[in-house]
Amino acid sequence: MPSTTSSSLLCATLLLASTAVHGQYTNGYKPTNVTCPSRSLIRNAGTNAANNQTVNPDEASYIQRRKQQVVAQAFQDYLGSDNATGYDLQAIAPNATYWPTVGIAVSGGGYRAALVGAGTFQALDGRNQSSVQAGTGGIMQLASYMTGLSGGSWFVSSLAVNNVPQMEALVLGSESTQGWFLEYNLILPDGVLSLFDNRAYYNNIEARVDAKMSAGFNTSITDAWGIALAYHFGPGGTTADNFYDEGPNIHNTAVQYGQIRNVSSFSDYSMPFPAITANSRPPNYFPIALNLSTVYIPLNSTVYEFNPYEMGSYDPNLHYFVELDYAGTNLFSGRPLDSNDCVTGFSNFGWTIGTSSSLFNAIVQTANATLLGLGDGDGVIEGLLDDLLANIGGDLRDSQDDLAIWPNSFQGLNPGTFPRSSYDYLELVDGGENGANIPLDPLLVKARGVDTIIAVDGSADTDTFWPNATSLRASYARAATLADGYQTLPYFPSAEVFVQQGLNQRPTFFGCNASQSEIDAGMPMILYLPNSPLGEVGGYYTNVSTYTLEYSREDTQSFLNSMWGAQTRGYPQNGAATDDQFKTCLSCGLLERRRQAAGLSRSSACEQCFSRYCYDAAPADGGSMAAAFAAIPNAVYNQDDIMHP
């Protein structure tokens, strides 16, 4: 375990409440009211049921150009001239558009999940010669999409906005990159006992939140949280020399999420198209704590997606998006109430990734007894939040200040199905709060046609903080419930079976033997890559608590090295350290859906691989997931997993 300081968010709230004073620097975070453009700002994304589902035209163009200019060659480079799968690649992909559409999804789980994502992408990066030699390098280059939520959103968004440097440079810094500064505690950067530097840190945060509030926008603890995240994950600005400096043009707090469109790796289509997610709290709904160790959020609550072009949801109850640059504008039936009253600058980079990781509603519900042992005194936590929010000019307005509050651009739309159609605001929370902690939703949009999903799981499902694929089972139930919006998923076994069979300690493929009707319904292949221990091989265990908000540079490097080793070893047999056929087996998984579409028989090499890597047992081994989730309609899950930052 790392030799770092583990600090709960509760301690953070207390310190913020006790030390924050009003600052003076406000530039760059405050949204701006502008004259509305004449064009419509919203897009009807359609549904599967109406057979009219579409993606944003700019996204569709991006994916097409990426396939033509990057993906086709990346697939050929990865498969190599020997092409050990044995397939006729010309039959599988007669032109660039036929190459498989691959998405990589990175789970939530705080700094742990962000580092799991970085270490896994290091293993998948074709620029890393060690990864190429291990047989995994090059998969990042052939992927069309990458998605994240919560801690995974920090990684995916940081990678994109920093112009896709190599992973060690992204995380640890280089001559041209800032690095994440994980050695500075996210909440107490100068330690528990320091007052002067921590006070300067909070002054900067508070000044920016004050500016937003003074401009007439609701503020919440998520604003402070997102600004803190921007110090670490934004592009440039923050350095070791100026970390505590107060000033208007440092610390990445002026960066907009849409700035991803301006980096060269986006304009030349060399990055997978990024998207992150957040959940929503239904109107008049408050999370229910069971035994003060579990939390409920409805599995069918609207999930929102943020990408470089737009923000909205493919859920069939909404299926609308607003231009990202104008997200934060109150619209009614898609039109501004006042043509002079549109908003820009609301989709700030830190605020957006903070929204994807806003878990304070869960803290308010459970923190008293589980973290402080104070019984049922909800007023203690609310009092701390009140103290903090009083310093930034707010109070607990109907329990909204523990949420991320976005002006509702979808008011008046779908009044019969969209729960917040009649509300001025959207109440958004951490992307994993419905239990689906791996962001599969964007990759299950039928119009995107994703063939293969690489699911990177850094969740903390077990008592020892390893995953057991709880997220996959939640996503299965959600996709089945919202069939008019998303593709179906293959069967995933119970947590007990997952652990007993060691599926959470090695790569496992799902959907290998899907029926033709399942394939026609768009069921993708799932290549599951969990955070797993290297044991004696690696010596560093990556099952770090979600509440670890600080890593030394040595521990950060060890974490990346261990994840690289875990994700390149495959499923070795007969005492071997690695599987020398892992590249072939990954290639088989990546090509499987396009192989089926081309009408080719499965090769003997891929048959051998699938016999080793695929899970295809019948649902009898773990019971029906649909029935299990029907018995617990809101999906219950472990507190450490849900309360990841």
C-alpha positions in Angstrom: 0.0 0.0 0.0 1.3 3.5 -0.7 2.9 5.6 2.0 0.5 8.4 1.5 -2.0 10.4 3.5 -5.6 9.1 3.2 -8.1 11.9 3.8 -11.8 11.6 3.7 -13.9 14.2 1.9 -15.5 14.9 5.3 -12.2 16.2 6.7 -11.9 18.3 3.5 -15.3 19.9 4.1 -14.4 20.7 7.7 -11.1 22.3 6.7 -12.6 24.2 3.9 -15.3 25.5 6.2 -12.8 26.6 8.8 -10.2 28.3 6.7 -11.7 29.8 3.6 -11.8 33.6 3.3 -12.9 35.8 0.5 -10.3 36.2 -2.3 -10.1 38.7 -5.1 -9.2 36.7 -8.3 -12.2 35.9 -10.4 -11.1 35.6 -14.0 -12.0 32.6 -16.1 -14.5 30.6 -14.1 -17.6 32.9 -14.2 -20.1 32.1 -17.0 -21.1 34.9 -19.3 -24.5 36.0 -20.6 -24.5 36.6 -24.4 -26.8 37.2 -27.3 -28.2 33.9 -28.6 -27.3 32.6 -32.0 -30.0 32.3 -34.6 -29.6 28.6 -35.0 -31.2 26.0 -32.8 -29.0 25.0 -29.8 -30.5 21.6 -29.3 -30.5 18.3 -31.2 -33.1 15.6 -31.1 -31.0 12.4 -31.0 -34.0 10.0 -31.6 -34.5 6.5 -30.3 -34.0 2.9 -31.3 -37.7 2.3 -31.2 -38.4 5.0 -33.7 -35.5 3.9 -35.8 -34.3 7.5 -36.0 -31.4 7.6 -33.5 -28.5 9.7 -34.7 -25.2 11.0 -33.4 -24.0 14.6 -33.7 -23.0 15.3 -37.3 -19.6 16.7 -36.2 -19.0 13.5 -34.2 -20.0 11.3 -37.1 -17.6 13.2 -39.3 -14.8 12.9 -36.7 -15.3 9.1 -36.5 -15.4 8.7 -40.2 -12.2 10.8 -40.7 -10.5 9.0 -37.8 -11.2 5.6 -39.4 -9.9 6.7 -42.7 -6.8 8.6 -41.5 -5.9 6.7 -38.4 -7.8 3.6 -37.5 -7.4 1.6 -40.7 -3.7 1.9 -40.6 -3.6 1.3 -36.8 -5.4 -2.0 -37.2 -3.0 -3.1 -39.9 -0.1 -2.1 -37.8 -1.4 -3.9 -34.8 -2.3 -7.1 -36.6 1.0 -7.1 -38.4 2.0 -8.8 -41.6 1.7 -12.2 -39.9 -1.9 -11.6 -38.8 -2.0 -14.6 -36.4 -5.8 -14.6 -36.4 -5.8 -16.3 -39.8 -8.6 -14.1 -41.1 -8.7 -12.6 -44.6 -8.5 -8.9 -43.6 -9.6 -7.7 -47.0 -12.9 -9.7 -46.5 -13.3 -8.3 -43.0 -12.5 -4.7 -44.0 -12.8 -4.1 -47.7 -12.3 -0.3 -47.0 -11.6 1.9 -44.0 -15.2 2.2 -42.8 -15.5 -1.6 -42.2 -12.8 -1.8 -39.6 -14.4 -2.5 -36.1 -15.6 0.4 -34.1 -13.8 0.0 -30.7 -14.5 1.9 -27.5 -12.5 1.9 -24.3 -14.4 2.7 -21.0 -12.6 3.6 -17.8 -14.4 3.2 -14.5 -14.8 5.5 -11.6 -12.8 5.1 -8.3 -11.0 8.4 -7.5 -7.3 8.6 -8.0 -7.1 4.8 -8.0 -9.3 4.7 -11.1 -7.5 7.5 -12.8 -4.2 5.7 -12.4 -5.8 2.3 -13.4 -6.8 4.1 -16.6 -3.4 5.7 -17.2 -1.6 2.4 -16.5 -3.9 0.5 -18.9 -3.6 3.1 -21.6 0.1 2.9 -21.2 -0.2 -0.8 -22.0 -2.4 -0.1 -25.0 -0.3 2.8 -26.4 1.4 2.0 -29.7 4.0 4.7 -29.0 5.3 2.7 -26.1 7.7 0.1 -27.5 7.5 -2.1 -24.4 3.8 -2.3 -24.9 4.2 -3.1 -28.6 6.6 -5.9 -27.7 4.1 -7.2 -25.1 1.4 -7.4 -27.7 -1.0 -4.8 -26.4 0.5 -1.6 -27.7 -1.4 -0.1 -30.6 -5.0 -0.7 -29.3 -5.3 2.9 -28.2 -4.6 4.0 -31.7 -7.2 1.7 -33.3 -10.0 2.7 -30.8 -12.7 5.1 -32.0 -14.0 6.1 -28.6 -12.9 6.5 -25.0 -15.2 7.1 -22.1 -14.9 7.8 -18.4 -16.9 8.6 -15.3 -15.8 10.1 -12.0 -12.1 9.2 -11.5 -12.1 7.7 -15.0 -13.4 11.0 -16.3 -10.5 12.7 -14.8 -8.1 10.5 -16.7 -10.0 10.5 -20.1 -10.6 14.3 -20.0 -7.0 15.1 -18.8 -5.6 12.9 -21.6 -7.7 14.7 -24.2 -7.3 18.3 -23.1 -3.5 17.8 -22.7 -3.2 16.7 -26.3 -2.6 13.0 -25.6 0.9 12.8 -24.4 2.4 9.5 -23.4 1.0 8.3 -20.0 4.0 8.9 -17.8 4.4 12.4 -19.1 0.7 13.0 -18.6 0.8 11.8 -15.0 4.3 12.6 -13.8 5.0 15.6 -16.0 7.7 16.3 -18.6 9.3 19.4 -20.2 6.1 20.0 -22.1 3.4 18.7 -19.8 2.3 19.7 -16.3 1.6 16.3 -14.7 -1.1 15.6 -12.1 0.8 16.6 -9.0 -0.6 13.7 -7.0 2.0 14.3 -4.3 -0.2 17.4 -3.4 -3.2 16.1 -1.5 -6.3 17.0 -3.4 -7.9 18.6 -0.3 -5.0 19.4 2.0 -2.2 20.1 -0.4 0.2 21.4 2.2 -0.7 18.9 4.9 -3.1 18.8 7.8 -1.2 21.3 10.0 -0.4 23.9 7.4 -2.6 27.0 7.5 -0.9 29.6 5.3 -0.5 27.7 2.0 -3.8 25.8 2.4 -5.5 29.2 3.0 -4.1 30.6 -0.2 -5.3 27.5 -2.0 -8.8 28.0 -0.7 -8.7 31.7 -1.4 -8.2 30.9 -5.1 -11.0 28.4 -5.1 -13.4 30.6 -3.2 -12.8 33.6 -5.4 -13.8 31.8 -8.5 -17.0 30.3 -6.9 -17.9 33.7 -5.6 -17.6 35.2 -9.1 -20.0 32.6 -10.5 -22.4 33.1 -7.7 -22.2 36.9 -8.1 -23.1 36.5 -11.8 -26.4 35.0 -10.7 -25.7 31.3 -11.1 -26.3 28.7 -8.4 -23.1 27.4 -6.8 -22.5 24.3 -4.7 -19.7 22.3 -3.1 -19.2 20.7 -6.6 -17.8 24.1 -7.8 -15.1 24.0 -5.2 -14.4 20.3 -5.9 -14.1 20.9 -9.7 -11.8 23.8 -9.3 -9.5 21.7 -7.1 -9.6 19.0 -9.7 -8.6 21.5 -12.4 -5.3 22.2 -10.6 -4.3 18.6 -11.2 -5.9 17.5 -14.5 -6.1 20.6 -16.6 -3.6 21.7 -19.3 -0.6 23.7 -18.1 -0.9 26.6 -15.7 -0.1 24.9 -12.4 3.5 24.2 -11.4 5.3 23.2 -8.3 6.5 26.8 -8.0 3.1 28.5 -8.2 0.8 25.8 -6.7 -0.2 28.1 -3.8 0.0 31.4 -5.7 -3.1 33.5 -6.0 -3.8 34.9 -9.4 -6.4 35.1 -12.2 -4.6 33.2 -15.0 -3.1 30.2 -13.4 -4.3 26.8 -12.1 -6.3 25.8 -15.2 -9.6 27.2 -13.9 -10.4 29.2 -17.0 -10.3 26.1 -19.3 -13.6 25.1 -21.0 -14.3 21.4 -21.6 -14.9 22.3 -25.3 -11.2 23.3 -25.5 -10.5 19.7 -26.3 -11.7 20.5 -29.9 -8.7 22.9 -30.2 -5.8 20.6 -29.4 -3.9 19.1 -32.4 -4.7 15.5 -31.5 -8.3 16.3 -31.9 -8.1 18.4 -35.1 -6.0 15.6 -36.8 -8.3 12.8 -35.5 -5.5 11.0 -33.7 -7.3 10.7 -30.3 -10.2 8.4 -29.7 -13.4 10.5 -29.4 -13.8 11.3 -25.7 -17.1 11.3 -23.6 -17.8 11.3 -19.9 -21.0 10.8 -18.0 -22.9 11.9 -14.9 -26.1 10.6 -13.2 -29.1 12.6 -12.2 -31.2 12.7 -9.1 -34.9 12.4 -9.9 -37.3 15.2 -8.8 -38.2 15.0 -5.1 -35.9 12.0 -4.6 -33.5 11.6 -1.8 -31.0 8.7 -1.6 -32.0 6.1 1.0 -29.3 4.7 3.3 -29.6 1.1 4.3 -27.7 0.2 7.5 -25.7 3.4 6.7 -23.3 1.4 4.5 -25.2 1.2 1.2 -26.8 3.9 -1.0 -29.7 3.8 -3.5 -29.8 5.8 -6.7 -32.4 4.6 -9.3 -30.8 2.6 -12.1 -33.1 4.1 -14.6 -32.3 7.7 -13.7 -31.3 9.8 -16.7 -27.6 9.5 -17.5 -26.0 12.6 -19.1 -23.1 12.5 -21.5 -20.6 15.3 -22.0 -18.4 15.3 -25.1 -16.4 18.0 -27.0 -19.5 19.0 -29.0 -22.6 18.6 -26.7 -24.2 17.7 -23.5 -27.4 15.6 -23.1 -28.7 12.1 -22.9 -29.5 9.2 -25.3 -31.9 7.8 -22.7 -35.2 7.3 -24.4 -37.0 9.5 -21.8 -35.0 12.5 -23.1 -32.9 11.8 -26.2 -31.9 15.5 -26.6 -28.6 17.3 -26.6 -27.5 21.0 -26.3 -24.4 22.5 -27.8 -21.7 22.2 -25.2 -20.6 25.8 -25.5 -24.2 26.9 -24.6 -24.9 24.3 -21.9 -26.0 26.3 -18.9 -28.6 28.2 -20.9 -32.2 27.8 -19.8 -34.2 26.8 -22.9 -37.9 26.0 -23.1 -39.0 23.6 -25.9 -35.5 24.2 -27.4 -35.8 28.0 -27.6 -34.4 30.7 -25.3 -36.9 32.7 -23.3 -34.9 35.8 -24.2 -32.8 36.0 -27.3 -30.3 38.2 -25.3 -30.0 35.7 -22.5 -27.9 32.7 -23.6 -25.0 31.5 -21.5 -21.4 30.6 -22.5 -18.6 29.5 -20.2 -20.7 27.3 -18.0 -19.2 24.0 -19.2 -15.9 24.8 -17.5 -13.4 21.9 -17.6 -13.0 21.5 -13.8 -16.8 21.9 -13.2 -17.6 19.3 -15.8 -15.3 16.6 -14.5 -16.4 17.7 -11.0 -20.0 17.0 -12.0 -19.0 13.5 -13.2 -17.5 12.9 -9.7 -20.0 14.8 -7.5 -20.8 12.4 -4.7 -21.6 14.7 -1.9 -25.3 13.7 -1.8 -24.0 10.2 -0.8 -21.8 11.8 1.9 -24.6 13.8 3.4 -26.7 10.6 3.6 -24.1 8.2 5.1 -21.1 10.0 6.4 -22.3 10.7 9.9 -22.5 7.2 11.2 -20.1 5.5 8.8 -17.2 8.0 9.0 -17.8 9.7 12.3 -19.9 7.3 14.3 -22.3 10.0 15.3 -25.5 8.1 14.9 -28.3 9.8 13.0 -27.1 13.5 13.4 -27.6 14.6 9.8 -27.3 18.1 11.0 -23.6 17.6 11.6 -22.7 17.1 8.0 -25.3 19.6 6.8 -23.8 22.1 9.2 -20.3 21.6 7.8 -21.6 22.1 4.3 -23.6 25.1 5.4 -20.4 26.6 6.9 -18.5 26.1 3.6 -21.3 27.4 1.5 -21.9 30.4 3.7 -18.3 31.4 2.9 -19.1 31.2 -0.8 -22.4 33.0 -0.4 -24.8 30.1 -0.3 -26.7 27.8 2.0 -28.3 24.4 1.7 -31.1 25.3 -0.7 -33.5 22.4 -0.5 -30.5 20.0 -0.3 -29.2 21.2 -3.7 -25.8 22.3 -2.5 -24.6 18.7 -2.3 -25.3 18.3 -6.0 -24.0 19.7 -9.3 -26.7 22.1 -10.5 -27.0 22.8 -14.2 -29.6 25.2 -15.7 -32.0 23.0 -17.6 -31.7 23.4 -21.4 -34.3 20.6 -21.9 -37.2 22.2 -20.1 -40.5 21.6 -21.8 -39.3 18.6 -23.8 -41.0 15.2 -23.5 -43.2 16.2 -20.6 -44.7 12.7 -20.4 -41.4 10.9 -20.0 -38.6 13.3 -19.0 -38.8 13.7 -15.2 -37.3 17.2 -15.2 -39.2 18.6 -18.1 -40.9 21.1 -15.9 -37.9 22.1 -13.8 -35.5 25.0 -14.2 -32.5 23.0 -13.1 -30.9 19.6 -13.6 -29.5 17.9 -10.4 -26.5 15.9 -11.4 -24.3 13.5 -9.4 -21.4 11.2 -9.7 -21.5 9.0 -12.8 -21.3 5.8 -10.9 -24.1 6.4 -8.4 -26.5 4.1 -10.2 -24.1 1.2 -9.7 -23.0 1.2 -13.4 -19.5 2.3 -12.5 -17.9 1.6 -15.9 -19.3 4.1 -18.5 -20.7 1.8 -21.1 -23.8 3.9 -21.9 -22.1 6.1 -24.5 -20.7 3.0 -26.2 -24.1 1.2 -26.3 -25.7 4.0 -28.3 -27.0 2.0 -31.3 -26.3 4.8 -33.8 -22.6 4.7 -32.8 -22.4 1.0 -33.8 -19.6 0.0 -31.4 -18.5 -3.5 -32.1 -16.1 -4.1 -29.2 -15.8 -2.5 -25.8 -12.7 -2.7 -23.7 -14.1 -2.3 -20.1 -11.4 -1.1 -17.7 -12.6 -1.7 -14.2 -10.9 0.1 -11.3 -13.9 -0.3 -9.0 -13.6 -1.2 -5.3 -16.4 -3.9 -5.0 -14.8 -6.3 -2.6 -13.7 -5.8 1.0 -10.1 -5.5 -0.2 -10.9 -2.9 -2.9 -10.7 -5.2 -6.0 -13.5 -5.2 -8.6 -16.0 -8.1 -9.0 -17.9 -6.7 -12.0 -20.8 -5.3 -10.1 -20.8 -2.5 -12.7 -21.2 -4.9 -15.6 -24.3 -6.4 -14.1 -25.8 -3.0 -13.4 -25.1 -2.0 -17.0 -26.7 -5.2 -18.2 -29.9 -4.4 -16.3 -29.9 -0.8 -17.3 -29.5 -1.6 -21.0 -32.3 -4.2 -20.8 -34.5 -1.6 -19.1 -33.8 1.2 -21.6 -33.8 -1.0 -24.7 -35.1 1.9 -26.8 -31.9 3.8 -26.3 -29.1 1.3 -26.1 -27.7 -1.9 -27.5 -28.0 -5.1 -25.4 -25.2 -6.6 -23.4 -24.1 -10.2 -22.9 -24.7 -12.2 -19.7 -22.3 -11.5 -16.8 -22.1 -14.0 -13.9 -22.7 -13.2 -10.2 -20.1 -11.5 -8.0 -19.5 -14.9 -6.2 -18.9 -16.7 -9.5 -16.7 -13.8 -10.7 -14.4 -14.1 -7.7 -14.5 -17.9 -7.3 -13.4 -18.3 -10.9 -10.8 -15.5 -10.8 -12.5 -13.6 -13.6 -11.6 -10.4 -11.7 -7.9 -11.2 -11.8 -7.4 -11.6 -15.5 -8.8 -10.5 -18.9 -12.2 -12.1 -19.7 -14.2 -11.8 -22.9 -18.0 -11.8 -23.0 -20.4 -12.2 -25.9 -18.2 -14.6 -27.8 -21.0 -16.9 -28.8 -23.8 -14.4 -29.2 -26.8 -15.6 -31.2 -27.6 -14.0 -34.5 -30.6 -12.2 -33.0 -28.3 -10.8 -30.3 -25.8 -9.7 -32.9 -28.6 -8.1 -35.0 -29.6 -6.2 -31.8 -26.2 -4.7 -31.6 -24.6 -6.8 -28.8 -21.0 -5.8 -28.6 -18.0 -7.9 -27.6 -16.8 -7.0 -24.1 -13.1 -7.4 -23.3 -13.0 -7.0 -19.6 -9.7 -5.7 -18.1 -9.9 -5.4 -14.3 -7.5 -3.8 -11.8 -5.8 -7.0 -10.6 -2.8 -7.9 -8.5 0.5 -8.9 -9.9 1.6 -10.5 -6.7 5.2 -11.6 -6.6 5.7 -10.4 -10.1 5.0 -6.8 -9.5 5.3 -6.3 -5.7 3.0 -3.2 -5.7 -0.7 -3.7 -5.1 -3.1 -1.3 -6.8 -6.1 -2.0 -4.6 -5.7 1.4 -2.9 -8.6 2.9 -1.0 -10.7 5.4 -2.9 -10.1 7.9 -0.1 -6.4 8.0 -0.8 -6.1 11.6 -2.2 -2.3 11.8 -2.4 0.4 9.6 -3.9 4.1 10.2 -3.7 5.9 10.2 -7.1 7.5 6.9 -6.2 4.1 5.3 -5.5 2.6 6.9 -8.7 5.4 5.4 -10.8 5.0 2.0 -9.0 1.2 2.1 -9.6 1.7 2.7 -13.3 4.3 0.0 -13.6 2.1 -2.5 -11.8 -0.9 -1.7 -14.0 1.2 -2.0 -17.1 2.3 -5.4 -16.0 -1.2 -6.6 -15.1 -2.7 -5.5 -18.4 0.0 -7.0 -20.6 0.4 -10.4 -19.0 -2.9 -11.8 -20.4 -4.1 -15.1 -18.9 -0.9 -17.2 -18.6 -1.0 -21.0 -18.4 1.1 -23.7 -16.7 3.0 -21.3 -14.4 4.1 -18.9 -17.1 4.4 -15.2 -16.2 2.7 -14.0 -19.3 0.6 -15.4 -22.2 2.6 -15.2 -25.4 -0.6 -15.6 -27.3 -2.3 -12.7 -25.7 -1.9 -10.4 -28.7 -3.6 -13.0 -31.0 -6.4 -13.4 -28.5 -7.0 -9.7 -28.2 -7.0 -9.5 -32.0 -9.6 -12.2 -32.2 -11.8 -10.3 -29.7 -11.4 -7.0 -31.5 -12.3 -8.5 -34.9 -15.1 -10.9 -33.8 -18.2 -8.9 -34.7 -16.8 -7.8 -38.1 -15.7 -11.4 -38.7 -19.3 -12.4 -38.1 -20.7 -9.6 -40.3 -18.4 -10.8 -43.1 -19.7 -14.3 -42.8 -16.3 -15.9 -42.2 -15.9 -19.0 -40.1 -14.0 -18.6 -36.8 -10.3 -19.5 -37.3 -8.7 -22.3 -35.3 -6.4 -19.8 -33.6 -9.4 -17.7 -32.4 -11.2 -20.9 -31.4 -8.3 -21.7 -29.1 -8.2 -18.2 -27.8 -11.9 -18.1 -27.0 -11.8 -21.4 -25.2 -9.4 -19.8 -22.8 -10.6 -16.2 -22.5 -14.4 -16.3 -23.1 -17.0 -16.7 -20.4 -20.1 -18.3 -21.9 -21.8 -20.2 -19.0 -25.6 -20.1 -18.9 -27.4 -17.7 -16.5 -28.2 -20.7 -14.2 -24.8 -20.3 -12.5 -25.6 -16.9 -11.0 -29.4 -16.6 -11.6 -31.1 -14.2 -13.8 -29.6 -10.7 -13.6 -32.9 -9.1 -14.7 -34.7 -10.9 -11.9 -32.0 -9.9 -9.4 -32.3 -6.3 -10.3 -36.0 -6.4 -10.3 -35.8 -7.6 -6.7 -33.7 -4.6 -5.9 -35.1 -2.0 -8.4 -32.7 0.8 -7.5 -29.5 -1.3 -7.5 -27.6 -1.4 -4.2 -23.8 -1.4 -4.0 -20.8 -1.2 -1.7 -20.2 2.2 -0.1 -16.6 2.4 -1.0 -17.5 1.8 -4.6 -20.2 4.4 -4.7 -18.4 7.0 -2.7 -15.4 7.2 -5.0 -14.5 10.8 -5.7 
